[in-house]
Amino acid sequence: MDQPRLSDKAHLRQQFESRRDSLSAEERADFSMQACGRLASLIESLFEKSKAKAMTVGSYRSIKSEVQLNQLADLLPGGVSLVYPKVSGDEMNFFSAETFSLGAYGIEEPESEGPSADQQIDLLLIPGVAFDHAGARLGYGKGFYDHWLEAKNVLKIGVAFCCQISEQSFLSETHDVAMDFLVTERFVLGTESETKTLERAV
């Protein structure tokens, strides 16, 4: 099957956002809980393999009908901490937070004004409109994650519902960064960018 052209991105965003929006509130809540469980298991496994005493995970606050990660913090082992993105102008940086307020693009952001945690992040959870099985991501078109990842060496986990995973491969631009893992309510997939393994249940 032919890959979608870059000019088709607007159509693809509309198509996959419509799929995600078609889930009922009950389905989104249930699927989000399942995805959080799989994410927690994967993060715990990666933490144990790293043999580090601490791990910092860049998470996100969901918008629209994205996978909700509100329960994730309660499922993680001790030593793993979460930080969250905050946008200022064209820049995105991460901060630890206990309280949030609406910021850029109507997304909840940390109220913290302390130093950013960008350099401490070991693993990044990344939302998107859609992903393909090779880990290519279709974002919202702002490029914040691609820009942030340009000079970073972190593990990247794409988070989505199964209905957002495309059987058709996406054409990527040179600045697009592929995910190392994809996590949905049904599976954890290690992509070719990180491993050669096939789909693994967690």
Secondary structure by P-SEA (a helix, b strand, c coil): cccccccaaaaaaaaaaaaaaaccaaaaaaaaaaaaaaaaaaaaaaaaaacccbbbbbbbbbcccccccccccccccccbbbbbbbbcccccbbbbbcccccccccbbbbccccccccccccbbbbbcccccccccccccccaaaaaaacccbbbbbbbbcccccccbbbbbcccbbbbcbbbccccccccccccccccccc
